[in-house]
């Protein structure tokens, strides 16, 4: 059965002086059913973070425009986009005298397959209905402590170093990337990409319920409203993209031009 896509990208500046996140859902210019969703959370002083995040979107769009499934794997395209962004952000430090960095999470949608990659702590959640199938693991100090059993999940939520990243785009060291894919997608699958300005206020079950019970646009509005309320006047920039898949009836073939249906009665 054919798959329909309901998608929305949204942002809120939160209580920060500047919006340093960037988010985009980009259709492939030539290939039907191919699109790229991107969330980037920039860091690095006044305008520095915004420029870094903007560079992530720019290189993502460039790589998508030249992506050909026959010549390049989805993972290679995503890695090239992030690696090029890293190089450009790092080079911009000498021009702008800033210390720009950015996270990145990218999802490449193709007919029958979804592939994603990330660097830093902007996340991707994959749901089927309300049930979470998978989420990216942050490249952060707190996630490292959690994985090694040194802190609990509850402690991770309030840890004083929860915003410390182990890798990002634009840093002195080579960035770390992780990749995954869903080779069998179906109606009821949904993907949420977001910066920490959103996910910090939710558990996985609540996110899944909101996404499952609403259109992509309404889910974005609800999640932003709740995050703003829970930020109590000190909320971070918020960026998210939601992509929901649903099965639709295949269109019935049209009769040839000039065809007139007739009813025959047997007597």
N, C-alpha and C positions, 0 to 999 in steps of 0.2 A: 504494500500500500504506500502511496506517495507520502512524503514528509513535508509538512509546512513549518516555517520558522517564524517565531515571534521574538523579536529582539529589541532591546532598548539599552542605551548608555546614558548615564546621569552623573551629575556632580553637585557638590555643595562646598562652599569655601569654609564652612564651619566657623570657628571663632578666631581663625588665623588672619593676619594682615594681608596675606597673598595666597592665591590658589597655585600651589606648586605641583599638584597632580595633573595628569592628562589621561584622557580615556577616548577610545575611538572604536567603532565597528566599521571595517573597511571592506567593501565588496571587491572581488577581483574584476579588473576592467574588461576581461574577455571571457572568462570561464564561468558559466552559470553554476550556481550552487557552491562556489568557493568564496569564502570570506575570512577575514582575520579580525579578531577582537583583541584589544590591547589596553592594559592599565599600567601606568607608570607613576610612581610616587617619587618626586624629585626632592633632593636635599642639598643644602649648600649655600646658606646666606641669601641675602636679598637678590632676587631674580635668578640666582645661580641654579637653584633646584628646578625652577620652572623651565629654564633653558635646557637642562639635562633631560627632563621628562619630555619636552617637546622634541628633542633629538631622537628619543626612543620611538615616538610616533612617526617621525619623518623617515627613519631607516626602515621601520616596519612597513610603511606604505611603499617605499622603494622596492623592497624585497618581494612584497606581494605582487607588485606590478610586473615583475620579471619572473615570477614563479611559474614553472611548467611542470606538472606532475610527472610527465614522461621523462624529464631530464634531471629532476631534483627531488629528493625525499622531503616530506614535511618537516622532519626533525632538522635536516640540514638547512632548510629555509629559515626556520625559527632561530637556530643557533647563529646563522650568519647575520640575521637581523640584530640580535642582541650583541654579538661580538663587534659588529660595525658601530653600533650605538656606543658601546664602551670606548672604542678607539676615538670616536669623534668627541665624546664628552671629555675624555682625558686630554685631548688636544686643546679643547676650549679653555682649559685652566690657564694656559699661557697667554691667551688673548684677553680673557675677562678678569684675570687676577682673582678668581673665585676658587672655591673647592667644591665643584658640583658633583653630585652623585645621583643615581636613580635606581629604584627597583624596576622590575619589569615582569609582567605575566602576560603571555600571549596564547591565544587559542586559534588554531587553523581548522576551519570547518570545510570539509569536502563531502561530496555525496557518499553516504555510508560510513564515514570515518571522521573522527575528531582527534587532533593531536595538539598537545600543549607543552609549553616550557616556561620556566621562570628563573629569576635571579633575585634574591632578597626575600622580603616578607609580604609582598603583595600576593594574594592567594587566588587559587581556582578551586571551586567546589563542583563536584559532579553529583547530581541527584537523579534518581529514577523514582518519579513520584515524590514522596516525602522522605525517602530513604537515601542517605548519603552513600554513594558508591566509592568515592575517593576524594581526597583533597591534597593539595600540594603541602609539603613540609617546609616551613620557613627556614631560611638560612640565617638564623639568629642565635644569639648566645643562650637565650632562654630555651629555645627548642633543643639546643644541644644538651642543656642540663636535663631537660625532660626526657630526652631519648636515652640518656645515660643513667636515668633513675635517681638523679640527685635532688630533684624536686618533683612535686605532684602537679597534676593538671590544674588543680585549684590554686596552687602557689604560683604557677606560671602566669595566671591572669593578673596578679598584682605585684609581680617581681619588679624591683626597682630598675633592673637592666633589661626590661622586656623590649625596649626599642633599639638595643644594640645589635647591629647586623654583622655577620661574619663575612659577607661578600655583597658587592653591589656593582653596578655599571659606573665606570669613571674613576674607580680607585686605583691605587698604585699597583696592587697585585692583580693577577689575572682573575677574572670573575668565575664563579662556580655556577653551572647550569644544571638543572634537572629536567627530564622530559618524561612524558607518559602519553598514552593514547587510549581511546575507546574505539575498538575496531568494529564493534557491533552496537550501533545506536538505534534507538527505536522511539516511537511516540511515547511521551512521558518523561524522556530524558531532558534535563535542564543543566545549564552551566552558569555559574556565578563567578565572575572575576571581580576582585575588589581590593582596595588599599586598606591598610590597617586602621584608617580613620573610620571604616565601617565595621570590619569583622571584630574589632576589639570589644564591641558592645553586645555581641550575640553568641549563643552557642549554636552548634551545627543543626540541632533539631528545629530551633526557631527559624533559622534561615531557610531550611528546607520547606517548612510549612508555609511561610510567606510566599516563596517562589512557586510552590505547587498550587496554591489556592488563588492566585491572581495572575492577571496578564503581566507581561514583562514590564510594561510601563507602570502599572499600579504597584507592582512589587517594589520597583525602584523608589517610588514615592513613599511607600509605607516604611521601607527600611531606612531611608534618609530621615524621615520624621522621627522614627524611634531612636536612631543614633543621635540626632540633635537633642532630643529630650534627655537622653541618658548622659550626654556630655556635660550638662549643667553649666553651660557657659564657657567651657574650655575645650570644646571639641576640635579635633584635627580636620584637615581637608578630607573630604569624602569623595571617592570615585568608584563607580561600579558599572558593570555591563552584565546583562542577563540575556541568555539565549535559550529559548524553550522550543522543543521539538514536539510536534503533534501529527498524528496520522490523519489523512484526509481521504475522502473517496476519490478514486480516479475519475476524471471526466469521461463521460460517455462519448463514444465516437459520433461525429456529426454525419448525418446522411449526405450523400453526394448532392451537388447543386441540381436543382430541378426535380429532385425525387419527391413524389407525392404518395404518401402512405394510403393503402386501400384496405378495406375490410371485406373479406369474402364470407358470404353466408351460404351454408349448405342447405339445400331444401330436399 
